[in-house]
């Protein structure tokens, strides 16, 4: 018997491989499918079936890729949409993997035709529920993806799905959602790596609502970010999209790399750490550190131009390529062989970003003289790119302007070019993302603050509790 959860880091995506004897099925596969093939080969099983819980918005589904390489049948949810591959799953439909049976249970709400899949053990007892984006550890699926006009009806459907179809399955049933903590598919997914229907009935705050109307009102008051790449993923995941194939990532010399990037023909994405980027980087490049790439690529990388990568080593750019492929960025032309060392030894020019520690910024602020009214300093402009949740939890800096990192592109015209812009976040990573974006668009006097709220000790600009009004 085989049950493995495959965690896609960054996206916090969970897919599952279930097998018994020599048969296996996969639920919600990611696009780079070698992991499923490797596990099946190791266990001497044949992948015969692929099940999707819903049309995914945050990543490129790998069903068609996996089917092309295994001959497995694909069954998708959301039969109301015009899929170009696979067949629609039907409520009550069953599939077998050896002695185990998986049964489709319609659980609409996150999408109009979402499906969950109930796994029964060899004795026929309900064992696990693969709930997709209907029910998570600590939260439920978002209902805003089809627009505000459809959100109330989807919230009502989700209430019925959870309280009439999922919870009655029994408290002992293990819950296997499609995402974990850190996913953009809900606001407050808990850090419970494994959970059960009983644990969620008891501990999930969404399920503590006093009836249907309160549950719906709570979801309608929730406004999680909707990254720009969601719209593309929604379309691609109906069509199936192009297959990845076996093409390797091309190593580019400094001269070849420069030719790719010249005239903004390719987007240069630098996935090194923030201190390495600040010391030296290619002009016009966008910094997104490797572990943040899945979360921020959709906000700062376009689908309209090819991508070339800069990393600290070959393994880093291979990881970056895999992440970008999962998000549908197919036009990855190559990477800078030898990194920035090869760039410099080839005589190419580079730029840098000024940095300062949070303690240094506090000392600079406190050393200023004159009118100490909020926002009075004529030279220094503090940009805080933290989330509203961080502001509420950790406090906001007096005089700082708050623009969340995901809003930088839309609100860049609010940031002055004639003052020193000091960018602040919780560590310096997101600040460097914002700095690289602004530098590529003409801002020249930018400084990134390294260190978070733990080191903030300014008397002139103290930390204040409460929400941001910017």
N, C-alpha and C positions, 0 to 999 in steps of 0.2 A: 504494500500500500504506500502511496506517495501523496504528500501534501506539502507544497512549498509556496511561500509568499516571496515574490520578487519585488524588492523595494527600489524604486528609481529615485535616487537622492536628488535634492533640489526641487523636483516637482512634487515630492512626497506622494508619489503614485504607487499604489499597490496592485500588482497583478498576481494571479494564482495559477499554479499547475497542480492538477488533481489527477491521480492515476491509481490503477489497481491491475495486478497481473501484467498484461502487456499493452494496456490501453490507457491513454491519458487525454485530458482536455485542458484547455487554457482559457482563463477568463480575463478579459480586458488587457490583451498583450500590448506592450510598448513597441515602437517601430523597429528598434534594433533587437532582433529576435534570437540571436545566437544563444542567449542565456537559456531559453526554453529548449532549444535543440540539444544543447550540451547536457542539460539535466535529463532529458528523455533518453539520450544515448547512454548516459551513465547508468540509468535504471533499466535499460533495454526495453523501453516502451515506445509505442507509436502514438504520436499526437493525431487524433482522429477527429477532433471537434474543437471549435473556437467559439466562445460565447461572449457577447458584448452586453453590458448592463444598460448602456445609454449612449447617445451620440455625445462624444467627448468634446470639450471646448478648450482644455488647457494643454493637450498634447496630441500628437499625431498617432492614431491608433495603428497597431501593427498587424491587424487581422489579415489583410490581403497579402502582406509580406510573408507572414507565417504560413498562410494557406498555399502560396506559390512554392514554398520550399518543403511542404509536407504532404500536400494533397488533402489536407483536412477541410471539412465543411465549416462554413462560417454562418453563424446565426446572430443577427443583430436585433436590438430593441428598436423602439420608435418606428413602428411599421407605417405610421402616418406620413413619413417622409420618403422621398424618392432615392433610396440607396441604389448605387450602381454595382454593388457586389453583394454576395451572400443572400440569405433568405431571412424573412422576419420570424422571430420567435413568437410563440403563441402561449398565452396564459394556460398553465397546466401541462404544457409539453414536457416530455421527459427524455433524457439522454443517459446512456450507460457508459461507465468506464470500469471495465471488469465487473466486480460485484456491486459497485456503488452506483447510485442513481442520483441524478441532478434534475430538479423540477423547476420550471419557470413559474415565477409568481409576479404578476403585474403590480408594480408599485409606482404609478405615475406621480409626478409632482416636480421633481427636479427638471425633468423633461416630460412632455405629455405621454410618452410611451415607455418610460423607464421600466426595466425588469430587474428583479432580484432572482437569485438562483439558490434553491434549498438543496443542500447535499445530505443525502441519507447514508448512514453507515451500512455495512453488509447485512445487518439484521433488519434494516428498514427504518431505523429510528432517526428523526430529525437531528442533525449533528451540527451543521454549519450553514450560515446564510451569507451568501455573497451579495451584499446590499448595494453595490455601486455607490452612487451619490445620494441615495435616499436617506440613509442613517449612518452617521459617523460616531466615533467615540467622542462624546461631549457636544455634538452639534448635529444638525440636519443639513440636507442639501440646499443650496441657494435656489431661489425661485424667480430671479430677476433677469435671466439670460434671454428671454423672449420679449423683453420690454415691460415697462411699468403697467401697461394696460392689461397684460395677461398674468401679472404676478398674483393678484388676489385669487384667481381661479386655480392657479398652480399650487398656491399655498394650501387651499382647501383640499385639493387632490392629495397633496403630500400628507396632510393630517389624516385623511382616511387611510392612506397606504400604511402609515406607521401604526396607527391605533387599531385599525381593523384587520390588517393583513400581516404585519411584522410582529408586533408585540404578542398576539395570540399564539405564535409558534412555540412560546415557552421560554422561561428565564434561563434555562440551561443551554440553549442553543448559542454556539459561538458566533459572534458577529464579525464578518470579514468585509470591511468597506473598501472602496477603491482609492481612498486617500488617508493619509495620516497627518499629524501635526505639521504645520507649515504650508499646507496646500492653500491655494487661492480659491478653492471650491467651497469654502465655508469660512466664517470669521473666527471660530473658537474651537477648532478640533483639539481634543485633549491629547496629552502625551501618554495615553494608554496604548501600548504596543499591541496588546490583545484585549478584547473585551467580549462581553456577552450581552444578549438581549436583557437579561436581568440587571446587569450593571448599568446599562443605559436607562432602563426604566427607573432605576433608583437615583442615578447621579447626573444624567443628562439634563441640564437646565431647560432646554427646549421642551422636554417631555414633562416638565413640572407645570406647564401652563394650565390654568384653570379653565379647561374647555376649548372648544374649537376656535371661537372668536379670539381669545387671548393668544392662542398659538399663531393664528394668521396675522394678528396685529404685530406680534413680535418679529415675524419674518419680514413684514412689510417695512418695519422700522430699521431693518438691517441693510446696510449699504456697503458691501465689500467692493474692493477695487475690481474693475473689469479690464484686464490688460488688452491692448490693441490686437494682439495675435489671436484672441479668442474667435473673432469673426472669421479669420482665415481657417482656423482649425475646424470650425463648424462646417464650412463648405467642403474642405478637403476630406473630412471624415464621413461625408456622404458619398463622395466620389471614389474614395479609396486611395487616390493619389498615386504618384510614381513610386516604383520600387526602389530600394536603396541600391541594390546590386553589390558588387564586391570591389568597387574602385577604392584604391588606397588614397590617403591624404598626400598631396604632392608637396615635396620640400622645395622651397623657392630660395634661390640665392638673393642677396640683398638687391642686386640689380634687377632681377626678375620681380621681386616683391615691389620694388619702387615703381616699376612699369605697371604693375597691376593697380597700385594705389594712386598713380598720377592722375591728376584731373578729377579726383573723386570717382574714378570708374569702379573701384572696389571699396567696401567699408573695412577699415582696419580695426579689428577688435583685439584688444590687449587684455589677456586673462591672468597676468602676473599679480603679485601682491601690491598693495597700494604704495608701499615705500619704494619698491623697485620702479613702479611707474613714475612716481614723483621725481626720482633721480634722473631718469632719461626715458623718453618715449618718442615715437614717430609723430610728427606734426599731423594733427587732424584725427588721430586715433581715438577711439572710444574705449575707455577703461571699464571693464566689468570683471571683477575678480572671479576666479573659477567657480568657487562655491556659491557665488551669487548669480551665475550666468542664467540658470533656469528661471530665477525669479525676475530678472530685469532685462533679459534679451528682448522680450516682447515690447518693452517700453522704449528701447534705445537703438534697436536694429531694424532696418527695413527689409522687406521682401523684394524690393525692386532692383537691388544691385547685389553683385556677388560679394562674398566675405573672404577676407584673408586674416589669418590669425597670428598673433604674437604671444608666445608663452615662454616659461622658464625652461621647459624641456619637452621632448617629443611626447611623452606620456600625457603631459598637461594639455597639449593641443589635440591629442586624440580624444581625451575626455571632453574637451570643449566641443569638438566636432560631433560627438555622440549626443551631447545635450542639445546642440542646435538642430541636428537632424530630427530629434524627438519633437521639436517645436516647428518643424516644417521648413527650416532654412536649408534648402538643397544646394544653393549656389556657393559652396565653400571651395574656393579655388586653390587653396594651399596654405602653407604656413612659412614663417621666416626661419629657414634653417640656421641653426647656430644662435638664434635669438638676437638680442640687442648687441652682443659682442660682435657678431658678424656684420651687423649694420654699421657699427662704428669703425671696424677695421677696413670696411669697404669705402670709408671716407664720407659716409652719409651724415647729414645733419640731424640733430635731435633737439627736443625741447624738454623743459622740466616744469614741475609745479612746486611752488613754494609751500612748505609745511611749517607748522609750529605746534607745540604741545598746548594742551588746554590750559596748563598752568602759565605758559608764556602769554597766551591771549588774556588771561585774567590780569596778569601783571601790567600788560600794556593798557588795558582799560582803566585799571586803578591808578595808573601814573598820569592819566590825562587830567588837565586842569581846565578851569572855565566852567561854563554852564553845564550842569550835570543832569539836565532834564532828559527824559527818555528820548533816544533817537537824535540827540543834539550834536553828536560828534560829526564834523564835516567830512572826515576822511574814511572812517571805518563803518562798514555795513555788514552786519552779521546775518547770514542766511542759515536757518535751521531747517534741515530736510528730514527730520524725524517724523514719525507718524503721530496722529492725534492721540492714539493710545499711549504712546511713550510720553507725550506732553502731559497727559493726565496723570500718568503713573509717577514720572520722574521730575515733573515740573518744567516750566518754560523759562527762558532767559529774558530778563528785562531788556527791551529794546531790540531784540532779534525779530526778524521777519520769518514767519513759518511758511514754507512752500514744500509740501511733501515731495520726496524724490520722484514719485511717479507723475508729478504735475510740472516738473521743471520744463519740459519741452513746451507745454501749453502756456506756461506763464513766464517764459524767459524775458519777455518785454518789461516785466515788473522789476527786473534786476538791473541796477545801474552799471554803466560802463565807465563812469568817471570817478568811481570811488573804489577803495580796496574792499573786495568782497571776501569775508572770512566765512567759509562754509563749515558747518558743524553738524554732526550726527551722533550716533552712539559710540563710534569707534574711529571713524575716518574712512571706512570703506565706501559707504554710500556718498560721503562728501566728495571722494575722489571721482566717483561716477559722475556726479553733477559737475565737478570742475572740468573734467575732460570734455563733457558735452558743451559747456560754455566756452572753453578755450577754442574749440574747433569752430566756433561761430563768432569769434571776434572779441571776446572778453580777455583782457590781458593782465589785469591786476587782481589775481585770485590767490588766496591762501587757503589751504586745507588744514583744519584743526584736527590733530591726532589725539585721541582719548575722548572719553565720554563724560557723562554727568558726574561720575565718581570723583573726577579731579577738578570740578568747577568750584572755585573759591573767590569769585569776584565780589568786591564790596559795591562797586559802582553799578554793576549789572548782576544783581543777585538772581538766584533761581526763585521763581514764583510758582506756587501751586495753581492748578486749574487748567481750563481749556484755552487753546489758542483762539484768537479772534481774527487772525490774519487769513 
